[in-house]
């Protein structure tokens, strides 16, 4: 008989309502539960027990034993590393080591068979590499450990294993302390000091779990509600962080937030309100359990106001432990839509049926019908020849599936892409290569394919077992095979992943009339996302094509493997056909937007379909539709049509924000400030199309394909430009002015050769004979020829034609605005060609030609070119031949002067000026400070001012051109308007030299608070040493700033660490602590700056004083003396003198000593000599 369920909870809820506020807002209701709600909670608990969510006492005890063994192993592991590093035995044992649990086990909501998330913490002398080598080998030696695999490069590095049959996820963290005691708690934020990001993420797993438990008003209610929500999420197939849904921690935080809003409610009431509240939640408003807090680290904390990536999170749920992070950054548009739909469905079910007694709680936990809900699926099958390889290959492919979903979401005809939350693992016993090929493509072998895993599907006669011995017994019994025949079988392992599609219905003329069947239906093109995904996973370092495989297939629901449909299940489709679509089946079509054959290589568009490209036709915004048009024979055979289609794709690739369209000319900084990257998908498509990758896909795809058109437009140089611009902000922004060249060939010819109308020839024809040599070094075959190739527009030739075109004298018909526009476009193109020459993108890398084009653009008033030249001329290491600090300064000052003039002129212009003119608002220097004082530029002024201030402050390597007055003038402007930390330091330091102490300390403090190391060191020096008689020594402030200096990544500031050593040694502002003093001197001694020799000297002093170890002290003195540190040399002379005197005394003692006698124990006399 089971124990009574939750009887104590009835007594707990008899209390008076609690008035305490939990979380960031007051409770919605503090009412106690009604008798009906308590009864419903009892029924809920019974349902959870029926679903076997509670483990037995024996299994719980087994988990405790396993964790105890792991804790002992961790201490032994730390001991071994200490001995390996030469630690004395006692010190190696005292180093300690400890394990912590987190996740569902720590929350107390784990079910039978669930894994234990375990954290191993160790002291600073142990490295992460030791954990994944020594600790891993120790685990492998244990007979209880099976299925061990390590994922070192994961976001959180982990060792996965089964320990005595219990799954363990083992992560590690290296703390910046010398010993890890058994009573260590991780709640102290200062423990995070000195940790790298991976260690912080590992430690925060346990810290977040503990914070959640601390922030809920009733832990028992929270655990019951969370068990129910986790079971519901798993049954509804929305429990998977890696697939873009929510993971265990995120679900726990959502439940905890409802518990805070209803602190006295019971579990049934919490669940009832859970679905309704989060369905109506105004996403992306974040879910917070407490206000985000500041801490001792200079690390990134979730802040959508500072970080664009944080602003893009669709369902932000923020962890309560410092540093706050978003636990749901993986959520995509599709998975968010799916979860909201489930919230709505479950809210109606609970409110209208379960809480009213019409249905039981089991109705909430019915499994989803994922494999019946969609008409079309994408099947991804990852396979390999061994179980060990498959474990890693399966994990790699699974980790990349979310990227595939993101790519699928931008396909125009796909309304939703729903990934299934886990892979379907199988083992197949094959006879030959043909059968291996069959299972690689998702097939199964009758009586020889078996499911693997707890929820896997299995052969109907296999009874759910998945061990090799049971497989062999089954095959012998079913097929009557002998041992010899069984031995000849070749095992092959596969994992199938599935993504369900919702395809937009085909509507003709906007009225839903589909009487014409599927004629003219656009085709669903999955080439681009699938090819990119394949390239991504196959680029993994561990990929071996001889032993691993991956295949993608588009399947109709009726073509899914039978074992996924379950027994006696009829197909149902949520995506029904539109009325009037019956004719499609008669014509042999399935009514799907995907054609037959290979769905990843769509068939050509209807050849009778025409593509309008006249002036009245609207621009095509869909890059998918453009590709489909390019695949149409009618378009391929028409030069004007194909040219326009490619141009629209280029427009998509470089199109910038509408608000910037009138400001882009010569203002590369404005474009950079908005991080304009164009349409990423269009760039990928252009790179793939022009690079010949589509030709390769055609070669491997069955069917008749005409490659002549794709060969004609082949342009590897332009493909490289689009590919590199995906990752190069400067290049991507420099491409923006090309929009004027790409929009129309006619517009291009009218701008650059008014005497000749556009005739469809390549832009290279306008370069003249003098530029033939420049064309010879293009990367790839860029040159235009007669015939079919001449009809295609070449972007690189057009850019070069504009950049190399000679300035034409103005005619009477040319207005001043037209002349300025031509100069701007020419400057933009010269700057772009200079970048390509500098980086070797599209053109051969040539520094001299790059400088030539930058100089031409600079003369035409292009600020980006002037800035690039100035940067190159001040960089004596990268560009030693160009080094000219005076010329660099002149260019920076020219930028400032020219921008001021433009601003004066711009303020008098009308707002209706040309779209390419630079207005006053775009040329005004505006700067804002991001995290850590990183300057975000929205104009070249601020950047040029910073460079000028730095050059005049630092001078060149010979100390020339140093002008503190000018440095102060420029730095003060940026420090006041932008808050840039280096400029604030320069202002403070110059004022300090001028003895303006009050202002100096203000600016140094502003810079130091942003974590600028030089400012922190200057403030520490001022307060520690004082500036008599202006500033008195203040050891408390000195201690505060020195601690900040010690925290500077990666190893702290040597001066601050030396000062801390002095303060703890002498008790200056802090209690005396010789051991802390010794530690800080050790840190300072490892630095490369001047205080290291003083620190080494003081280590010698402390070594002599603390441990009376003259040899150790002498070693430190000798190290400092080698660097000509005079006090250390003097101390060495003293030690050598003392040692010489001691040796002389010993020698004198030995010569003067005479033989002496002692009485033996037996009464005799023995003569002893020295």
Buried (B, 14 or more C-beta within 10 A) or exposed (E): EEEEBBEEBBEBBEEEEBEEEBBEEEBBEBBBBEEEBBBBBBBBBBBBEEBEBBBEEEBEEBBEEBBEBBBEBBBBBBBBBBBEEEBEEEBBBBBBBBBBBBBBBBBBBBBEEBBBBBBBBBBBBBBBEBBBEBBBEBBEEBEEBEEBEBBEEEEBBBBBBBBBEBBBBBBBBBBEBBBBEEEBEBEEBEBBBBBEEBBBBBBBBBBBBBBBBEBBBBBBBBBBBBBBBBBBBBBBBBBBBBBBBBBBBBBBBBBBBBBBBBBBBBBBBBBBBBBBBBBEBEBBEBBBBBEBEEBBBEBBBBEBEBBEEBEEBBBBBBBBBBBBBBBBBBBBBBBBBBBBBBBBBBBEBBBEBBBEEEBBBEBBBEEBBBBBBBBBBBBBBBBBBEBEBBBBBBBBBBBBBBBBBBBBBBBBBBBBBBBBBBBBBBBBBBEEEEBBBBBBBBBBBEBBBBBBBEEBBBBEEBEEBBEEEBBBEBBBEBEEBEEEEBEEBEBBBBBBBBBBBBBBBBEBEEEEEBEEBBBEBBBBBBBBBBBBBBEBBEEBEEEEEEEBBBBBBBBBBEEBBEBBBEEEEEBEBEBEBEEBBEBBEEEEBBBBBBBEEBBBBBBBBBEEBEBEBEEEEEEBEBBBBBBBBBBBEBBBEBBBBBBBBBBBBBBBBBBBEEEBEBBBBBBBBBBBBBEBBBBBBBBBBBBBBBBBBBBEBBEEEEEEBEEEBBEBBBBBBBBBBBBBBBEBBBBBBBBBBBBBBBBBBEEBBEBBBEEEEEEBBBBBEBBEEEBEEBBEEBBBEBBBEEEBBBBBBBBBBBBBBBBBBEEEEEEEEBEEEBBBBBBBBBBBBBBBBBBBBBBBBBBEBBEEBBBBBBBBBBEBBBBBBBBBBBBBBBEBEEBEEBBBBEBBBBBBBBBBEBBEEBBEEBEEEEEEEBEBBBBBBBBBBBBBBEBEBEBBBBBBBBBBBBBBBBBBBBBBEEEEBBBBEBBBBBBBBBBEBBBBBBBBBBBBBBBBEEEBBEEBBBBBBBBBBBBBBBBBBBBBBBBBEBBEEEBEBBBEBBBBBBBBBBBBEEBBBBBBBBBBBBBBBEEBBBEEBEEBBBBBBBBBBBBEEEBBBBBBBBBBBBBBEBEEEBEBBBBBBBBBBEEEBEBBBEBBEEBEEEEEEEEEEEEEEEEEEEEEEEEEEEEEEEEEEE
